[in-house]
């Protein structure tokens, strides 16, 4: 494989396909054989005795600049080992949840690892966790991420499917990682 271009967080690379042709793809620089590139933290917060999904409306330049949608619907997430290369998925999930939402989870469940985001485009793999927050209590002010996170909001777990079905998809693109995480979290709720 050949590195064509590199930034702090990404490498643009080429490798040979099974037919021997050049295949171009992107690799996250924090990615190792010891852990996935990132963790998606599907967050359920108990408010008034009912679990609610905490979701983000984000402004992601790759989506908005290509006129795919104005916003993206996402869950909290973070790059594993981007600052501390010895960080594991659980440590990263707890750190990112606190940074992005101000919340500390009461329970954290590992749901899935080594999940490819787009195998034809990137070597990125994701881990999925479900975070349970039994009391909505902001422990610290969420970070200002330069305007990527536009809004943080809640959707009742019992209404999440209809909420997703009724999103104006020209206005908001739903991240596939968010859908995957919600699937596992719904199943996790049945076990609580």
Beta strands, then each sheet from edge to edge (+ up, - down):
strand 1: 2-6
strand 2: 10-16
strand 3: 22-28
strand 4: 38-47
strand 5: 50-58
strand 6: 71-74
strand 7: 76-79
strand 8: 107-116
strand 9: 125-133
strand 10: 149-156
strand 11: 172-174
sheet 1: 1+ 2- 3+
sheet 2: 7+ 4- 5+ 6- 11-
sheet 3: 7+ 4- 9- 8+
sheet 4: 7+ 4- 5+ 10-
end
